């Protein structure tokens, strides 16, 4: 199911991305939520493979998430999430709309998997190794976290990575140093809990990881609270933008540099695309059904890729797997303050 | 006063950096802490301008800071800090040794300025604007911070920037969004306190800043706790390294790219040097006398630059200015949990 109204590029990008996915995957059926009068003529060729839920109401990015979800029952996001919850023929919901509203809406309309204290935002980020990414969990959904929350994040990401085919995913804890004495109180307690889970063979905890080591490909999952994770994620974005801007400036100073820049500019662009667009969509872990956030500026081909990603996660049975894993972890958390 | 034994490059780099500073500044007097038998012949030409405190003991990077300071009274760092405290003719202490030991040593041997709850690490970082940097405070000294701690950081950095000649420094709070409802509990309370201080004209609070905005040059001071600050600082380093590595790879694939790379490589190196080495030394704010950390891999010219930085801060009267500012701020913090 696709929210056709969210995102900076609006309906045309969503629709063209959807058409791309329908063309590539002959067995794909899509529910498109948006303006029927615009959508219908564009997807007529796909017949019964496409269903349309008609609405023209979109949640503005500036609106407070909880208010938006409560006060806009006819928005594309709320209509989509509400239907996703009950419809067995719907495997996932995708939106490029407000991240906060999507998370809040997922929480309120779909609900948490049993045992999950807090759902989390967890994009995959690139590493310097080819075809290897790592999942950063949480990166903005939960500002104040307890050790229990962080252990839940680790467990959810672990089940996700295993379901995606990774054997024994390496779980690391974001920290300011390698030693177990490092970090704030929450992180130190989390370190001890993850060490216990490692000893019990419930996950593969590889220890602390510092923020300058995350791109080396030595961890498949990096666990942190939503505040630090958000700082980290935005810092990566900001530093990349800053650097590309500076390099561009440097490259256009003087004729030699300009010619040199022409000779390698294409390659750098290609690299940017390959490394920075590794992930078309980012899943919220902890909800009963997959809710996938697309980047606000997602264009047609990114939307197609995100739909393909949704197809791949819809059948993973994540909900049951995460519930089972959390039940196993629970005894080790006894005594820790619950969220 | 210069710790000649700390740092990856050891005594030769420190010594040659010191000689460089002595040559450039005819009125500079230096106390060098290190192996007299090696230092003495090299600085003979400067006569009484150089004093040597003889020791061959250095604090290993791997040693626990508090233990190291307690158990190595004859190390170059402890000898230097102890003398700095009492000697009126010494304006600052510089070291490229263990950051943790230097901070702990500063705290234990020099002591805090009156009213300071916690000293902080606060490097200046580059922005995309020429000749403009911002101070990130704290970035690793204090893991668990109260709103009071954060307000103290803001106040100390504000006094420092003003003393360095900046009019009305713009103070921003690191957060995950622009609105005052964003962030964890500590950050939200800090936002309210800084807003009050702004209304009282005690500092110029410009609001929240997100991690992807820090390079835009819209803030002179970015306030955060030591955990998030450390994550941010290391993330910048890690992302830059990651990107330069990838770009290097891209540039050496194929002949055209290689030639192009040759044509602009020098400019990129120059940019890296100009932007990334903006600061030779980083001050710890909150100690009674300036203690300056040099990068572990500081080489001769960086050491010279750091000594010149030390000269510039030694006469700022920071201690009195910070104490006076904190006394003004204190009434606004009433009721907030003290650190």
Contacts between the chains, C-beta under 8 A, distances in Angstrom:
chain1	res1	chain2	res2	distance
A	128	B	242	5.7
A	128	B	245	6.1
A	128	B	246	6.7
A	140	B	176	5.9
A	143	B	176	7.2
A	143	B	183	6.0
A	143	B	184	4.1
A	143	B	185	7.7
A	143	B	187	7.9
A	144	B	184	4.7
A	144	B	185	5.6
A	174	B	231	6.6
A	176	B	140	5.9
A	176	B	143	7.2
A	176	B	226	7.4
A	176	B	227	6.2
A	176	B	230	4.2
A	176	B	231	7.2
A	176	B	234	7.7
A	183	B	143	6.0
A	183	B	227	6.7
A	184	B	143	4.1
A	184	B	144	4.7
A	184	B	225	7.8
A	184	B	227	4.9
A	185	B	143	7.7
A	185	B	144	5.6
A	187	B	143	7.9
A	187	B	227	7.4
A	210	B	234	5.3
A	210	B	238	7.9
A	211	B	230	7.3
A	211	B	231	4.6
A	211	B	232	7.5
A	211	B	233	7.7
A	211	B	234	3.7
A	211	B	235	4.0
A	211	B	238	5.8
A	212	B	234	4.0
A	212	B	235	6.9
A	212	B	237	4.6
A	212	B	238	3.3
A	212	B	241	7.0
A	213	B	238	6.6
A	214	B	235	7.7
A	214	B	238	6.2
A	215	B	238	5.8
A	215	B	239	7.3
A	215	B	241	7.8
A	215	B	242	4.0
A	224	B	231	7.9
A	225	B	184	7.8
A	226	B	176	7.5
A	227	B	176	6.2
A	227	B	183	6.7
A	227	B	184	4.9
A	227	B	187	7.4
A	227	B	228	6.6
A	228	B	227	6.6
A	228	B	228	5.4
A	228	B	231	5.2
A	230	B	176	4.2
A	230	B	211	7.4
A	231	B	174	6.6
A	231	B	176	7.2
A	231	B	211	4.6
A	231	B	224	7.9
A	231	B	228	5.2
A	231	B	231	5.8
A	231	B	232	5.6
A	231	B	235	7.7
A	232	B	211	7.5
A	232	B	231	5.6
A	232	B	232	7.7
A	232	B	235	5.3
A	233	B	211	7.7
A	234	B	176	7.7
A	234	B	210	5.3
A	234	B	211	3.7
A	234	B	212	4.0
A	235	B	211	4.0
A	235	B	212	6.9
A	235	B	214	7.7
A	235	B	231	7.7
A	235	B	232	5.3
A	235	B	235	4.2
A	235	B	236	6.2
A	235	B	239	7.1
A	236	B	235	6.2
A	236	B	239	5.2
A	237	B	211	8.0
A	237	B	212	4.6
A	238	B	210	7.9
A	238	B	211	5.8
A	238	B	212	3.3
A	238	B	213	6.6
A	238	B	214	6.2
A	238	B	215	5.8
A	239	B	215	7.3
A	239	B	235	7.1
A	239	B	236	5.2
A	239	B	239	4.0
A	239	B	240	6.3
A	239	B	243	7.8
A	240	B	239	6.3
A	240	B	243	6.5
A	241	B	212	7.0
A	241	B	215	7.8
A	242	B	128	5.7
A	242	B	215	4.0
A	243	B	239	7.8
A	243	B	240	6.5
A	243	B	243	5.7
A	245	B	128	6.1
A	246	B	128	6.7
A	246	B	271	5.9
A	246	B	275	6.6
A	247	B	247	7.6
A	247	B	268	6.4
A	247	B	271	7.2
A	250	B	264	7.0
A	250	B	267	4.6
A	250	B	268	5.8
A	250	B	270	7.7
A	250	B	271	4.8
A	251	B	264	5.5
A	251	B	267	7.2
A	253	B	267	6.7
A	254	B	267	7.7
A	256	B	263	5.0
A	256	B	264	7.5
A	257	B	263	6.4
A	257	B	264	4.7
A	257	B	267	5.2
A	259	B	260	7.5
A	259	B	263	6.1
A	260	B	259	7.5
A	260	B	260	4.3
A	260	B	261	7.0
A	260	B	262	7.2
A	260	B	263	2.8
A	260	B	264	3.8
A	261	B	260	7.0
A	261	B	264	5.8
A	262	B	260	7.2
A	263	B	256	5.0
A	263	B	257	6.3
A	263	B	259	6.1
A	263	B	260	2.8
A	263	B	263	7.2
A	264	B	250	6.9
A	264	B	251	5.5
A	264	B	256	7.6
A	264	B	257	4.7
A	264	B	260	3.8
A	264	B	261	5.9
A	264	B	264	7.4
A	267	B	250	4.6
A	267	B	251	7.2
A	267	B	253	6.7
A	267	B	254	7.8
A	267	B	257	5.3
A	268	B	247	6.4
A	268	B	250	5.8
A	270	B	250	7.7
A	271	B	246	5.9
A	271	B	247	7.3
A	271	B	250	4.8
A	275	B	246	6.6
